[in-house]
């Protein structure tokens, strides 16, 4: 049986699978999709949103440290 895109992404990170799978599941839920229906275009959109979240968190931490 062929692996779904979500599983391929989780495995490809080389990171512990459980936390990565949980975060990916959170992102898919927020974007109204699931592992069975995930497309490459949806994955791209999710990753853009995820990176924006990370950058905003880092910027916020920098502001707190410099205050």
Buried (B, 14 or more C-beta within 10 A) or exposed (E): EEEBBBBEBBEEEEEEEEEBBEBBBEBBEEBEBEBEEBEEEBBEBBEEEBEEEEEEEEEEEEEEEEE
